[in-house]
Amino acid sequence: MFTERKKYSLLIFTILLLVATSFLFYQDFKSSHNGLTFAMLDVGQGDALFIESPTGTQILFDAGPPRKILGTLSSVMSPFDRSLDAIFITNPDQDHIGGFADILKTYKVNMVFEPGTISDSKTYQNLEQEIKERNIPNILAKKGTRLDIGGGAVIDILFPDRDVFDWSTNDGSIVAKLTYGQTSIMLTGDSTARTEKIILENNSAAELDSTILKVPHHGSRTSSSSAFVKAVSPEYALISDGKDNKYGHPHQETLYTLTQFGAKIFRTDLLGTIIMKSDGEKEIFNFQK
């Protein structure tokens, strides 16, 4: 009997210790999230970007391929947090939306933004049905829309600037600019040189100038035209790509273009998840394998 009570007491102590440790971790986690947090999550060959504003608004741009997002997202979100203020589907391809099924099962999502392009894939059809059944507001992203996400951070939609329902999924990708103080990030999805040309024609160099370029389409040669990279003039270029992927991403032509304009390149296949924190004046990068 004494032995059983001792085991029971040890179990209770262990549980209380775990709860206390988790609480302290949560407090540390919250206190470390002053300013803007931006993370390019390592989801292999795909895209998933996490944003947390200075006031705690949390947004996910894409969710990578299936069964990749939850583990890496938990590295930048508190284990007690099970809600996202918004998700963006920059385009309906599998490597951008495959992980949203897990997201919707695990997190409460308050709104969805889409470009208007469509796909015949089962993954896309199931996702659209799930969004509808959960009564999540589904908003068409359009140029001119500004999202105030709190604490001085804003997201401006640059593209689409027209109806793109019959465009290719890459050509019709959402392109947006995240700005917080002197830090700005160009978010490009899988946009192509065709998309870049339209954006260049309709925005000034000052509007496009950004600290960080999320390199379009995993560093494919079909994107990151010299004219676009020159206009954005990024200090840092971030590439989301899978190790030894079958597409050969990033392509050497794109890497050359980025270095030609002085951008420092960070890649998920080499560095893992890329986390940037900004106080509005300077940026600090960390990497998680």
C-alpha positions as CSV (number, residue, x, y, z in Angstrom):
1,M,0.0,0.0,0.0
2,F,2.8,2.4,0.9
3,T,4.6,1.7,-2.3
4,E,1.4,2.4,-4.3
5,R,0.8,5.7,-2.5
6,K,4.5,6.7,-3.1
7,K,4.1,5.9,-6.9
8,Y,0.8,7.9,-6.9
9,S,2.4,10.9,-5.2
10,L,5.4,10.8,-7.6
11,L,2.9,10.8,-10.5
12,I,1.1,13.8,-9.2
13,F,4.3,15.7,-8.6
14,T,5.5,14.9,-12.1
15,I,2.2,16.3,-13.6
16,L,2.4,19.4,-11.5
17,L,6.0,19.9,-12.5
18,L,5.1,19.6,-16.2
19,V,2.3,22.1,-15.8
20,A,4.5,24.6,-14.0
21,T,7.3,24.2,-16.6
22,S,4.8,24.6,-19.5
23,F,3.4,27.8,-17.8
24,L,6.9,29.3,-17.4
25,F,7.7,28.4,-21.0
26,Y,4.5,30.1,-22.1
27,Q,5.4,33.3,-20.2
28,D,8.9,33.3,-21.7
29,F,7.4,32.7,-25.1
30,K,5.0,35.6,-24.8
31,S,7.7,38.0,-23.5
32,S,10.0,37.1,-26.5
33,H,7.4,38.1,-29.0
34,N,7.7,41.9,-28.8
35,G,8.0,43.4,-32.3
36,L,7.3,41.6,-35.5
37,T,8.0,37.9,-36.0
38,F,8.2,36.4,-39.5
39,A,9.1,32.8,-40.1
40,M,9.7,30.8,-43.3
41,L,8.8,27.4,-42.1
42,D,10.7,24.4,-43.3
43,V,8.0,22.2,-44.9
44,G,10.2,20.6,-47.6
45,Q,9.3,21.4,-51.2
46,G,6.5,23.9,-50.5
47,D,5.6,27.3,-49.0
48,A,4.5,28.1,-45.5
49,L,5.0,31.6,-43.9
50,F,4.1,32.6,-40.3
51,I,3.6,36.2,-39.3
52,E,3.0,37.5,-35.8
53,S,2.4,41.2,-35.3
54,P,3.6,43.2,-32.3
55,T,0.1,43.0,-30.8
56,G,-0.2,39.2,-31.4
57,T,-2.1,38.9,-34.6
58,Q,-1.1,35.6,-36.2
59,I,-1.3,34.9,-39.9
60,L,-0.3,31.9,-42.0
61,F,0.6,32.4,-45.7
62,D,0.2,28.8,-47.2
63,A,0.7,25.6,-45.3
64,G,3.1,23.5,-47.4
65,P,2.4,19.9,-48.6
66,P,0.4,17.4,-46.5
67,R,1.6,16.4,-43.0
68,K,4.4,18.9,-42.8
69,I,3.1,22.0,-41.1
70,L,2.1,21.1,-37.6
71,G,5.5,20.2,-36.2
72,T,7.3,23.2,-37.7
73,L,4.5,25.6,-36.8
74,S,4.7,24.5,-33.1
75,S,8.3,25.8,-33.1
76,V,7.1,29.4,-33.5
77,M,3.7,29.3,-31.7
78,S,2.9,28.6,-28.1
79,P,1.6,25.0,-27.4
80,F,-1.4,26.7,-25.6
81,D,-2.3,28.7,-28.7
82,R,-4.9,27.1,-31.0
83,S,-6.1,29.9,-33.2
84,L,-5.0,31.8,-36.3
85,D,-6.4,35.2,-37.2
86,A,-6.2,34.6,-40.9
87,I,-4.8,32.2,-43.5
88,F,-3.8,33.1,-47.0
89,I,-4.0,30.7,-49.9
90,T,-1.5,32.3,-52.3
91,N,-2.4,29.7,-54.9
92,P,-4.3,26.4,-54.9
93,D,-1.3,24.1,-55.7
94,Q,-0.7,21.1,-53.5
95,D,2.6,22.3,-52.1
96,H,0.9,25.5,-50.8
97,I,-2.4,24.1,-49.5
98,G,-1.8,20.5,-48.6
99,G,-1.2,21.3,-44.9
100,F,-4.3,23.3,-44.5
101,A,-6.4,20.2,-43.7
102,D,-4.3,19.7,-40.6
103,I,-4.5,23.4,-39.7
104,L,-8.3,23.4,-39.8
105,K,-8.4,20.3,-37.6
106,T,-6.1,21.8,-35.1
107,Y,-6.6,25.6,-35.1
108,K,-9.6,27.9,-35.1
109,V,-9.2,30.1,-38.2
110,N,-11.0,33.4,-38.3
111,M,-10.8,34.2,-42.0
112,V,-9.4,33.0,-45.3
113,F,-7.9,35.1,-48.2
114,E,-7.7,33.6,-51.7
115,P,-6.5,35.0,-55.1
116,G,-9.5,33.7,-57.1
117,T,-7.6,31.0,-59.1
118,I,-9.0,27.5,-58.9
119,S,-7.9,23.9,-59.1
120,D,-9.6,20.6,-60.1
121,S,-7.5,18.7,-57.5
122,K,-9.2,16.8,-54.7
123,T,-7.1,18.6,-52.1
124,Y,-8.4,22.0,-53.2
125,Q,-12.0,20.9,-53.5
126,N,-11.9,19.3,-50.0
127,L,-10.3,22.4,-48.6
128,E,-12.9,24.7,-50.1
129,Q,-15.7,22.4,-48.7
130,E,-14.1,22.4,-45.3
131,I,-13.9,26.2,-45.2
132,K,-17.5,26.4,-46.2
133,E,-18.7,23.9,-43.6
134,R,-16.9,25.7,-40.9
135,N,-18.5,29.0,-41.9
136,I,-15.1,30.8,-42.2
137,P,-15.3,34.1,-44.0
138,N,-13.6,33.6,-47.4
139,I,-12.3,36.9,-48.9
140,L,-11.0,37.6,-52.4
141,A,-7.6,39.3,-52.1
142,K,-7.4,42.4,-54.3
143,K,-4.9,45.1,-55.0
144,G,-5.5,48.2,-52.8
145,T,-6.5,46.1,-49.7
146,R,-4.6,47.1,-46.6
147,L,-4.7,44.9,-43.5
148,D,-3.8,46.6,-40.3
149,I,-2.5,43.7,-38.2
150,G,-1.6,45.8,-35.1
151,G,1.3,47.6,-33.5
152,G,2.1,49.5,-36.7
153,A,2.4,46.4,-38.9
154,V,0.4,46.4,-42.2
155,I,-0.1,44.0,-45.1
156,D,-0.8,45.6,-48.5
157,I,-2.1,43.4,-51.3
158,L,-0.3,44.2,-54.6
159,F,-1.8,41.4,-56.8
160,P,-4.2,40.2,-58.1
161,D,-5.4,43.6,-59.5
162,R,-8.0,41.8,-61.7
163,D,-10.1,38.7,-62.0
164,V,-7.7,35.7,-62.3
165,F,-10.0,32.8,-62.1
166,D,-8.9,31.4,-65.5
167,W,-5.2,32.2,-65.1
168,S,-2.6,29.6,-64.3
169,T,-2.3,29.1,-60.5
170,N,1.3,30.6,-60.5
171,D,0.5,33.6,-62.7
172,G,-2.5,34.4,-60.4
173,S,-0.6,34.1,-57.1
174,I,-1.2,36.6,-54.3
175,V,1.6,39.1,-54.0
176,A,1.7,41.3,-50.8
177,K,4.0,43.5,-48.9
178,L,4.4,43.3,-45.1
179,T,5.7,46.5,-43.5
180,Y,6.7,47.2,-39.9
181,G,8.7,50.4,-39.4
182,Q,11.8,50.2,-41.5
183,T,11.4,46.4,-42.0
184,S,9.5,45.3,-45.1
185,I,8.9,41.9,-46.7
186,M,7.8,41.2,-50.2
187,L,5.5,38.1,-50.2
188,T,5.3,36.5,-53.6
189,G,3.8,33.0,-53.6
190,D,4.6,31.3,-56.8
191,S,4.3,34.4,-58.9
192,T,5.9,34.4,-62.3
193,A,7.8,36.9,-64.5
194,R,4.3,37.7,-66.1
195,T,3.0,38.7,-62.7
196,E,6.1,40.6,-61.8
197,K,5.8,42.7,-65.1
198,I,2.3,43.7,-64.1
199,I,3.3,44.7,-60.6
200,L,6.3,46.7,-62.0
201,E,3.9,48.6,-64.3
202,N,1.5,49.5,-61.5
203,N,3.7,50.3,-58.6
204,S,6.6,52.7,-58.0
205,A,10.1,51.6,-57.0
206,A,9.5,53.1,-53.5
207,E,6.3,51.0,-53.1
208,L,8.2,47.8,-54.1
209,D,11.5,48.5,-52.2
210,S,11.7,45.8,-49.4
211,T,14.2,44.6,-46.9
212,I,13.4,41.0,-47.5
213,L,12.2,39.2,-50.7
214,K,10.4,35.9,-50.3
215,V,11.8,34.5,-53.5
216,P,8.9,33.5,-55.8
217,H,8.3,29.9,-56.8
218,H,11.1,28.3,-54.7
219,G,13.8,30.0,-56.7
220,S,12.5,28.9,-60.1
221,R,14.0,30.5,-63.3
222,T,10.4,31.4,-64.3
223,S,10.4,34.1,-61.6
224,S,12.7,36.7,-60.0
225,S,13.3,38.7,-63.2
226,S,16.2,41.1,-63.1
227,A,13.8,44.1,-63.3
228,F,11.7,42.9,-60.4
229,V,14.7,42.1,-58.1
230,K,16.2,45.4,-58.9
231,A,13.0,47.2,-58.0
232,V,12.6,45.3,-54.7
233,S,16.3,45.7,-54.0
234,P,16.3,43.3,-51.0
235,E,19.0,43.0,-48.5
236,Y,17.9,39.4,-47.9
237,A,16.4,36.8,-50.2
238,L,14.6,33.8,-48.6
239,I,14.0,30.6,-50.5
240,S,11.6,27.8,-49.4
241,D,12.7,24.6,-51.1
242,G,13.1,20.9,-50.3
243,K,16.5,19.3,-50.0
244,D,17.5,17.5,-53.3
245,N,14.1,18.3,-54.8
246,K,13.3,16.9,-58.2
247,Y,12.8,20.4,-59.8
248,G,16.3,21.6,-59.2
249,H,15.1,24.5,-57.2
250,P,16.6,27.0,-56.7
251,H,17.9,27.4,-60.2
252,Q,21.3,28.8,-60.8
253,E,20.0,31.7,-62.9
254,T,17.9,32.9,-60.1
255,L,20.7,32.6,-57.5
256,Y,22.9,34.6,-59.9
257,T,20.3,37.4,-60.3
258,L,19.8,37.7,-56.5
259,T,23.5,37.9,-55.8
260,Q,24.0,40.3,-58.7
261,F,21.8,42.8,-56.8
262,G,23.5,42.2,-53.5
263,A,20.9,40.0,-51.7
264,K,22.1,37.7,-48.9
265,I,20.4,34.3,-49.6
266,F,18.9,32.1,-46.9
267,R,17.4,28.7,-47.9
268,T,15.3,26.3,-45.9
269,D,17.0,23.2,-47.5
270,L,20.3,24.4,-46.0
271,L,19.2,26.2,-42.8
272,G,15.8,24.7,-41.9
273,T,13.1,27.1,-40.6
274,I,14.2,30.8,-41.0
275,I,12.9,33.1,-38.2
276,M,13.2,36.9,-38.4
277,K,12.4,39.2,-35.6
278,S,12.3,43.0,-36.0
279,D,11.8,45.9,-33.7
280,G,11.0,48.1,-36.6
281,E,14.5,49.3,-37.1
282,K,16.7,46.2,-37.4
283,E,16.3,42.5,-38.1
284,I,17.7,39.5,-36.3
285,F,17.6,36.1,-37.9
286,N,17.6,32.6,-36.3
287,F,17.5,29.2,-37.8
288,Q,16.0,25.9,-36.6
289,K,16.9,22.6,-38.2
